[in-house]
Amino acid sequence: MGRLRVLSTPSFWESTLKLLLVLVSLSFVLVFLIVSFRRLLYPYELEWMEGGSVDHVLRLIQGLPLYVSPTLDFTPYRYTPLYYFVGWFVAQITGIGFVPLRIVSILSTLACFGLVFQFVRKETGNVWAGLVGVGFLAATYPIGGDWFDVGRCDMLFIALLLGGLYALRFYASGRGVLMASLLFSLSYLTKQVATLVIVPMALYLLVVDRKRGVLFICGTVVGIVATSLAFEQVYQGWYSYYTFELGRSITYRGTLIGRFRSYLHVLVLRPFPVVSLLGLFYLVYRTFQAKNLRNRLYYWFALGSLTFSAFLLWINAGSYYNNLIPQHVALSLVLGCGLGVVIEKARSGSSVRMSAVSIAVLLLTIGQMAAMRYDPAGLIPTSADRQAGDAFVNLMRSIDGEVLVPFHGYIPVLAGKRSHAQRMAMQDGINRTRGHPRDSLLADIRRCISEKKFSAIILDHRWFDREMSSTYDSTGVVFADTTVYWPVTGWRIRPTTIFRPKPPTEIGDHISEIDSTTKVKR
């Protein structure tokens, strides 16, 4: 009889639901770990720009500069370089390839999990709520483009950014402010968009504690400016060209307010209604319950800056789902904190109604998490993909002379060939500026094609059609099977068509036709 009474009490159901919620949360973490382990050693690109990241690390290993005049031989991405330096360090242990960069991203993701857990645990005093926050972030893995383990700079950037936010929140001393300045500076040196969070947090500190605010601004500005000036000197002026001139433009359509409203509705409120409500509750609760201005305003500034930075990245031309990850980090924090506070408040009340509230919130959160379940099989390249990649490498190896694969970096290196500039890096240099560097890059690309520098050019899509049609012929397809060797995330493209130089006679006849036409017109 006593056992039945215990099983029917609200506290029993509350404890059971909390345990179930924690288990669901940990299952998402476990699935991510399994998927990332399965993808870690895949020898080809998970995402079409990943090979370009490896090319950057390869240049560091070869002692070549990262930021140089843009050419078809090499044009860097428009990001700051810390991720490539960290990748170079890991590559000293693992060897060159995709593995070192993916290891950096996986470790950075685990650091994000740890920081979210610590944020929630310190704010609520609840370990279980911290685990739920981590589980939610892990559950957003496919929603954020399954980017957590890809060889791109995003996760290192976010881990350092989150570390800076953590230092500002929980270390009130001057040393804590300087630690935050260092982490924010390193975050900027990984991806420049860190400024979208740094500036609001500097404003926050100036409002709540002017001395700390000035110290933070001085420390962060010195960190960013000093390293930028050093890189500018080392790379002879090209550092600012790529990281500032190319990296500063944001292109979007419509009004900013209208786009933001749509962003909140489509990408925050509609997919995460329970999390959004708990987050709003937590922000309002802190506003009225916190004892000082510092505690009242912190999460409005921190979460607001993460949200707005994700929004500005999302509306930029060419954006992908990885740009939503800062938003998902913000939601994971407010879910854990909001859930912890709601349950504690419900527990402190003695009425049956408060217990019902607690159980209802837990059930809704479990439902929210369950709705985020996904099939991980589609995120893992198959053995057929690996075999197709091997066949592609063997195809390039069988071609005498240089092979240009502009849409994919590093892969030609596996065939004993030289890698060249990646198409996205070149496209940024062409589309985002005017003047000498752009004109020089265009001239170099056209010259290399017209002079038939390459024994073969392998393309995914159309590229410099006029020049290609004059000097190269399509001679076949790369893959007969339409289902293999597609990247599992990012732009869905793969090498498609092989182009070979036209025979000299055809080019000579073409020139003769042009000459005769010109003579008639004269």
Beta strands, then each sheet from edge to edge (+ up, - down):
strand 1: 403-404
strand 2: 456-459
strand 3: 472-477
strand 4: 497-501
sheet 1: 1+ 2+ 4- 3+
end
